[in-house]
Amino acid sequence: MRLRQLLEGIPHTGEPQDCEITGVTSDSRQVEPGMLFVCIQGARSDGHSHAPAALKAGAAGVVCQRDLGLPGQILCPDTRWAYGLLCGNWYGNPARQLRLIGVTGTNGKTSVTCMIKHILESAGRKTGLIGTIHNEIDDLVLPAKYTTPDPLTLHSMFHRMVGARCEFVVMECSSHALDQQRLAGLQFETGVFTNLTQDHLDYHHTMENYFLAKKKLFEMCGTAVLNLDDAHGCRLARELALPCLTFSIQSDQADYTAKDLRPAADSTRFMLVGKGQIARVKLPIPGEFSVSNAMAAAVACLSVGLTVEEVAQGLCSCHGVAGRIEVLPTNTPYTVIRDYAHTPDGLEKILEAMRPFTKGRLLVLFGCAGNRDPSKRGHMGEIAARLADGVILTSDNPRDEDEMTIINQALEGIREHPDTPCKVISNRYDAIEWALDHARPGDTLVLAGKGHEDYQVLHGETICFDERQVVAQLLEAQRKRREEGQNHGTDATTGDC
């Protein structure tokens, strides 16, 4: 592609001589002769400092937002924004041939995007998906590194989706991606807001900054779908200057409301009511918050032209998402659930959802992430001790932090409920083993925080850790011990659950 074509639609100065460009990158280590290097300032490194090296490696030009005094430099006001447009131009702007639906919010993004994809495909609409667990191009499943990919990867997937004849793309839009302008140049037919609760304050610093990052999605949307059960959803409904459709599981003030909720251990029945429309839904996923997710997906699909009958039919055949209220196969007299709940709100919702269907004790095993917002750790501990009958406190992804420092911060919240038994085992594998050994008939054991993740980050190293496999291995070992008639004990540090 010629340089002038690549720069189309991007205000700039200092354009070098037009030439053939062999690729675009923001990583100086990937520069090859003839490529265009984009200087982006990150939290730890500034691409501008690598521009000379990129030119030495053969870059045909460098895009920068301050004068570096280099030959071949192209100045533009915002290189993050420019990079998104450059990547779109490089692939021929495939997103313009797709109908985009974006979903943002603290919790529920993965479930809502998967529900939307399922509903659309149930109605015969070929759909791609971009999200936390994986990416999907029609039936092809691809691994995902980030919730929202970098612009080059993103537009590459759009290109493949056009080639696969997808009509729709539904994608998770993280606050980081919105703040970093990874979605620059995109136009969404519909943007969905699920909720906003405390998370990522290590990055955004304040809830207001976090909210404003989420709000950026709706600057590039034709229609907004908003949750009126969330205070920030109500704020968006007041502030946005674009058509809005609202949903609720509580309020008749919303355009669409879930009525007559009838929860069961493996499903929830409700009536989808709104705008002269009504449909019965049996959602094969438990939990009131799952109904909220279903309503978000339903209204998003209605906004792009599906009928209420098509939406209801799709919801009735939805299946759960891996690591979201996932009941693990155990063949035990107790239930083991893994869930991605890693925020105070997420932990509260999963425990509240499981309480009505727990005949014995409700036990929760959880940890808090390292190198992330420490202010939520005590809050999560308080929620766990208040809502569960027993807590097993362990590690999540400590990353570079000391595990016991993180655990002690969570313990501060647990100590607010001294009558709730708490077991501290920092090694997550050992903690799960202890929990399985001490679970009783009728109990529900919630493994919170890891969800779909099949790894754990410890002291800067990433190790394999899939809780579905871990539980299966431990239960098999437990079975063999019983057959051998051996007693088994574990080292413990604090009280019994």
C-alpha positions in Angstrom: 0.0 0.0 0.0 1.2 3.5 -0.8 1.9 5.9 2.0 -0.6 8.4 0.9 -3.3 5.8 0.9 -2.3 4.7 4.4 -2.5 8.3 5.7 -5.9 8.9 4.2 -8.2 10.7 6.7 -5.4 11.4 9.2 -4.5 15.0 9.7 -0.7 15.3 9.6 2.3 17.4 8.7 5.8 16.5 7.5 4.8 13.8 5.1 7.9 12.1 3.5 8.1 11.2 -0.1 5.3 8.8 -1.2 6.5 5.2 -1.2 5.3 1.6 -0.9 4.7 0.6 2.7 5.2 -3.0 3.7 3.5 -3.0 7.1 2.4 -1.0 10.1 3.6 -1.5 13.7 3.9 0.3 17.0 6.5 -2.2 18.3 10.0 -1.1 17.3 11.2 -4.7 17.7 9.0 -5.8 14.8 10.1 -3.1 12.4 11.3 -4.5 9.0 12.4 -2.6 5.9 9.6 -0.5 4.4 7.3 -0.5 7.4 5.7 2.5 9.0 6.5 2.8 12.7 4.0 4.6 15.0 5.4 6.1 18.2 3.1 5.6 21.1 3.7 6.7 24.7 2.8 3.9 27.1 2.9 3.6 30.9 6.4 2.2 31.0 7.9 3.0 27.6 7.7 5.9 25.1 7.8 4.8 21.4 9.3 8.1 20.5 12.6 7.1 22.1 12.7 4.1 19.8 12.1 6.1 16.6 15.8 6.4 15.6 16.2 2.6 16.0 13.1 2.0 13.9 14.6 4.1 11.1 17.9 2.3 11.4 16.0 -1.0 11.0 14.7 0.2 7.7 11.4 1.9 8.6 10.1 4.0 5.7 8.8 6.6 8.1 7.8 7.3 11.7 4.5 8.7 13.0 5.0 10.8 16.1 3.1 13.5 18.0 6.1 15.7 18.8 9.0 16.9 16.6 11.9 14.5 16.8 14.0 16.2 14.2 14.2 12.9 12.2 14.1 12.4 8.5 10.8 10.7 7.4 8.8 11.8 10.5 5.1 12.4 10.2 3.6 14.6 12.9 0.0 14.1 14.0 -1.9 15.3 17.1 -2.5 11.9 18.7 -0.5 8.8 17.7 -2.8 6.4 19.5 -5.8 7.7 17.5 -3.7 7.7 14.3 -2.6 4.1 14.9 -6.2 2.9 15.0 -7.0 4.7 11.7 -3.7 3.5 10.1 -4.5 -0.1 11.0 -8.0 0.3 9.5 -6.6 1.8 6.3 -4.0 -1.0 6.1 -6.7 -3.7 6.0 -9.1 -1.7 3.7 -11.4 -0.6 6.6 -13.2 -3.9 6.8 -15.2 -2.8 9.9 -17.3 -0.5 7.6 -18.7 -3.7 6.0 -19.8 -5.1 9.3 -22.5 -4.2 11.8 -20.7 -3.7 15.1 -22.2 -4.1 18.6 -20.0 -3.1 21.5 -20.5 -4.1 25.1 -18.9 -2.2 28.0 -19.3 -2.3 31.8 -17.5 -3.8 34.8 -19.3 -7.1 35.0 -21.2 -9.1 32.5 -19.4 -8.2 29.2 -18.4 -11.7 28.3 -21.8 -13.2 29.1 -23.7 -10.5 27.3 -21.5 -10.7 24.1 -21.9 -14.5 24.0 -25.7 -14.2 24.5 -25.9 -11.6 21.7 -23.9 -13.8 19.3 -26.1 -16.8 20.1 -29.3 -14.9 19.6 -28.1 -13.5 16.3 -26.9 -16.8 15.0 -30.2 -18.5 16.2 -31.9 -16.0 13.9 -29.7 -16.9 11.0 -27.3 -14.0 11.2 -23.6 -15.0 10.8 -21.7 -13.3 13.6 -18.1 -12.8 14.8 -17.1 -12.3 18.4 -14.2 -10.5 20.1 -13.8 -11.0 23.8 -12.1 -12.0 27.0 -12.2 -15.8 26.7 -11.6 -16.2 23.0 -12.4 -14.7 19.6 -14.8 -16.3 17.1 -15.1 -15.9 13.4 -18.4 -17.6 12.7 -17.5 -21.2 14.0 -13.7 -20.7 14.1 -12.4 -20.2 17.6 -9.2 -18.2 18.1 -7.3 -17.5 21.3 -7.6 -14.0 23.0 -4.8 -12.2 24.7 -6.7 -9.1 25.8 -10.4 -8.4 26.3 -10.1 -5.8 23.4 -7.2 -6.4 21.1 -4.6 -3.9 19.8 -5.7 -2.1 16.6 -3.6 -4.2 14.2 -5.0 -7.5 15.6 -8.5 -6.0 15.7 -8.6 -4.9 12.1 -7.0 -8.1 11.0 -9.9 -10.0 12.6 -12.4 -7.7 11.0 -10.8 -8.5 7.7 -11.1 -12.2 8.3 -14.7 -11.8 9.4 -15.6 -10.0 6.2 -13.9 -12.9 4.3 -16.1 -15.3 6.3 -19.2 -13.4 5.3 -20.1 -12.3 8.8 -22.9 -9.7 9.0 -22.4 -8.8 12.7 -19.5 -8.5 15.1 -20.2 -8.3 18.8 -17.2 -7.3 21.0 -16.3 -6.5 24.5 -15.0 -2.9 24.9 -12.8 -2.6 27.9 -12.1 0.7 29.7 -8.4 0.3 29.0 -9.1 -0.1 25.2 -11.5 2.9 25.2 -9.0 5.1 27.1 -6.1 4.0 24.9 -8.1 4.6 21.7 -7.8 1.1 20.4 -11.2 1.5 18.8 -10.4 4.7 17.0 -12.3 5.2 13.8 -14.9 2.5 14.5 -18.7 3.1 14.3 -20.9 0.9 16.4 -24.5 0.4 15.4 -25.3 -0.3 19.1 -23.4 0.2 22.3 -24.4 -1.7 25.5 -23.7 -0.6 29.1 -24.1 -3.3 31.7 -23.0 -1.7 35.0 -20.1 0.1 36.8 -18.6 -1.0 40.1 -15.2 -0.7 41.6 -12.4 -2.1 39.5 -9.3 -1.0 37.6 -8.7 2.0 39.9 -5.0 1.1 39.8 -5.2 2.4 36.2 -8.0 5.0 36.2 -7.4 6.2 39.8 -11.0 7.5 40.4 -14.5 6.1 39.6 -15.2 9.2 37.7 -12.3 8.6 35.3 -13.4 5.0 35.0 -16.9 6.1 34.1 -15.7 8.6 31.6 -13.6 5.9 29.9 -16.6 3.7 29.5 -18.7 6.6 28.3 -16.3 7.0 25.3 -17.9 4.0 23.6 -21.1 6.0 23.1 -19.3 8.7 21.2 -19.0 6.2 18.4 -22.5 4.6 18.6 -25.8 5.0 16.8 -27.9 3.6 19.6 -27.2 3.1 23.3 -28.6 0.2 25.4 -28.5 1.1 29.1 -29.1 -0.7 32.4 -31.4 1.5 34.5 -30.8 -0.7 37.5 -27.3 0.8 37.7 -26.8 4.4 38.8 -24.2 5.0 36.1 -26.6 3.6 33.5 -29.2 6.2 34.6 -26.5 8.9 34.4 -25.8 7.9 30.8 -29.5 8.0 29.9 -29.5 11.6 31.1 -26.3 12.7 29.5 -26.1 10.9 26.1 -27.3 12.8 23.1 -28.2 9.8 21.0 -31.1 7.4 20.9 -31.2 5.2 24.0 -33.1 2.0 24.9 -33.2 1.1 28.5 -33.7 -2.2 30.3 -34.3 -3.3 33.9 -35.2 -6.2 36.1 -36.7 -3.9 38.7 -38.2 -0.7 37.2 -41.2 -0.2 35.0 -39.6 3.1 33.9 -37.3 1.2 31.5 -38.2 0.6 27.9 -37.9 -3.2 28.5 -38.4 -4.9 31.8 -38.0 -8.5 33.0 -41.2 -9.5 34.9 -42.3 -12.4 37.0 -38.9 -13.9 37.7 -39.0 -17.5 38.7 -35.5 -18.7 39.7 -34.5 -22.4 39.8 -31.2 -24.1 40.5 -30.4 -24.5 36.8 -32.5 -21.8 35.1 -34.6 -18.7 35.5 -38.0 -18.1 33.9 -39.2 -14.5 33.2 -41.4 -12.4 31.0 -39.6 -9.9 28.6 -42.0 -6.9 28.5 -41.8 -3.6 26.6 -42.9 -1.3 23.8 -46.1 -3.3 23.2 -44.1 -6.6 23.1 -44.1 -9.5 25.5 -42.4 -12.9 25.4 -41.8 -15.8 27.8 -38.2 -16.8 28.4 -36.7 -19.8 30.1 -33.1 -18.9 30.4 -31.0 -22.0 31.1 -28.6 -20.1 33.4 -29.4 -19.4 37.1 -29.1 -16.1 39.0 -30.9 -12.8 38.9 -27.8 -11.1 37.4 -28.0 -13.6 34.6 -31.4 -12.2 33.8 -30.0 -8.7 33.7 -27.3 -9.9 31.3 -30.0 -11.6 29.2 -32.0 -8.3 29.1 -29.0 -6.4 27.9 -28.5 -9.0 25.1 -32.2 -9.0 24.2 -32.5 -5.3 23.9 -29.3 -5.1 21.9 -30.7 -7.6 19.4 -34.0 -5.8 19.2 -32.1 -2.6 18.5 -30.6 -4.1 15.3 -33.9 -5.4 14.0 -34.6 -8.8 15.4 -38.2 -9.6 16.5 -39.1 -10.2 20.1 -39.9 -13.8 19.1 -36.4 -14.3 17.6 -34.8 -12.9 20.8 -36.9 -15.1 23.1 -36.2 -18.2 21.1 -32.4 -17.4 21.2 -32.4 -16.8 24.9 -34.2 -20.1 25.6 -31.4 -22.0 24.0 -28.5 -20.0 25.4 -25.9 -22.0 27.3 -23.6 -20.7 30.1 -20.2 -19.3 29.4 -17.1 -21.2 30.6 -16.1 -19.9 34.0 -19.3 -18.0 34.6 -21.5 -19.8 37.2 -20.1 -23.0 35.7 -21.1 -26.1 37.6 -18.1 -28.5 37.5 -18.7 -32.2 37.0 -17.8 -33.8 40.3 -20.1 -36.7 41.1 -20.1 -35.6 44.7 -22.9 -34.9 47.2 -21.9 -31.2 47.1 -21.8 -28.7 44.3 -18.6 -27.0 43.0 -19.0 -23.8 40.9 -16.2 -21.8 39.3 -16.9 -18.2 38.5 -14.8 -15.3 37.2 -16.1 -13.0 40.1 -13.0 -10.9 40.8 -14.6 -7.6 41.9 -16.6 -6.8 45.1 -19.8 -6.6 43.0 -19.1 -9.8 41.1 -18.4 -11.7 44.3 -21.5 -10.3 46.0 -23.7 -11.3 43.0 -22.4 -14.9 42.7 -22.9 -15.6 46.4 -26.3 -14.0 46.5 -27.3 -16.1 43.4 -26.1 -19.4 45.0 -27.7 -18.9 48.4 -31.3 -19.9 47.5 -30.2 -23.2 46.0 -27.7 -24.2 48.7 -29.1 -26.9 51.1 -26.0 -27.0 53.3 -23.3 -24.5 53.7 -22.3 -21.8 51.1 -18.5 -21.8 51.0 -16.4 -19.5 49.0 -12.7 -19.8 48.0 -11.2 -16.6 46.6 -8.1 -14.4 46.4 -7.3 -10.9 45.2 -5.2 -10.0 42.2 -1.7 -8.6 42.7 -0.5 -5.3 41.1 -4.2 -4.2 40.9 -6.4 -1.9 42.9 -5.6 -2.8 46.6 -8.5 -0.8 48.0 -11.0 -3.5 46.9 -9.4 -6.3 48.8 -10.8 -5.6 52.2 -14.2 -5.0 50.6 -14.1 -8.4 49.0 -13.2 -10.0 52.3 -16.1 -8.3 54.0 -18.5 -9.5 51.3 -17.2 -13.1 51.4 -17.5 -13.3 55.2 -20.9 -11.6 55.3 -22.6 -13.7 52.6 -20.9 -17.1 52.9 -21.0 -19.7 55.7 -17.2 -20.3 55.4 -14.3 -18.6 53.6 -11.1 -20.2 52.2 -8.8 -17.3 51.6 -6.0 -17.9 49.0 -4.1 -16.4 46.1 -5.5 -15.3 42.7 -2.8 -13.9 40.4 -0.3 -12.4 42.9 2.0 -11.3 40.0 4.9 -9.4 41.6 3.3 -8.8 45.0 3.8 -10.8 48.1 1.0 -13.2 48.5 0.6 -12.8 52.3 0.5 -9.0 52.0 -2.5 -9.3 49.6 -4.2 -11.9 51.9 -3.7 -9.8 55.0 -5.5 -6.9 53.3 -8.4 -9.1 52.4 -8.4 -10.4 56.0 -9.2 -6.9 57.3 -12.6 -7.2 55.8 -13.2 -10.8 56.9 -12.5 -9.8 60.5 -15.6 -7.6 60.4 -17.6 -10.9 60.7 -15.7 -12.9 63.3 -18.4 -15.6 63.5 -17.7 -16.7 59.9 -15.0 -19.4 59.8 -12.0 -18.6 57.7 -9.2 -20.8 56.4 -6.0 -19.2 55.0 -4.0 -21.3 52.6 -1.9 -19.2 50.2 -1.2 -21.9 47.7 -4.4 -22.1 45.6 -4.0 -25.7 44.7 -3.7 -26.7 48.3 -6.6 -24.4 49.2 -8.9 -26.2 46.7 -7.7 -29.6 48.0 -8.6 -28.5 51.5 -12.0 -27.2 50.5 -12.9 -30.4 48.6 -11.7 -32.5 51.6 -13.9 -30.5 54.0 -17.1 -30.1 51.9 -20.2 -31.8 53.2 -23.3 -33.1 51.5 -25.5 -30.3 50.4 -22.8 -27.7 50.4 -22.0 -25.3 47.5 -18.4 -24.5 47.0 -17.8 -21.4 44.9 -14.3 -21.1 43.4 -14.2 -17.3 42.7 -11.8 -15.2 40.7 -10.2 -17.4 38.1 -13.2 -18.5 36.0 -12.2 -19.4 32.5 -8.5 -18.6 33.1 -6.2 -21.6 32.7 -3.1 -20.0 34.3 -1.8 -18.3 37.4 0.8 -15.5 37.5 3.2 -16.1 40.4 6.3 -14.0 41.0 6.4 -12.9 37.4 6.0 -16.4 36.0 2.9 -17.8 34.4 2.0 -21.4 35.3 -0.7 -23.7 34.0 -3.7 -23.6 36.4 -7.1 -24.7 35.1 -9.5 -25.1 38.0 -11.7 -27.5 36.1 -8.7 -29.8 35.7 -7.5 -29.2 39.2 -10.8 -30.2 40.7 -11.0 -33.3 38.6 -7.4 -34.3 39.6 -8.0 -33.7 43.3 -11.3 -35.6 43.3 -9.7 -38.6 41.5 -6.9 -38.6 44.1 -9.5 -38.4 46.8 -11.3 -41.3 45.4 -8.2 -43.4 45.2 -7.3 -42.6 48.8 -10.8 -43.8 49.9 -10.4 -47.0 48.0 -7.0 -47.6 49.6 -8.5 -46.8 53.0 -6.0 -44.2 53.8 -6.5 -41.2 55.9 -5.3 -37.9 54.5 -4.6 -34.6 56.3 -3.3 -31.2 55.2 -1.2 -28.6 56.9 -3.5 -25.8 58.0 -2.9 -22.3 59.5 -6.2 -21.0 60.9 -9.7 -22.0 61.8 -11.9 -24.7 60.3 -14.8 -24.1 57.9 
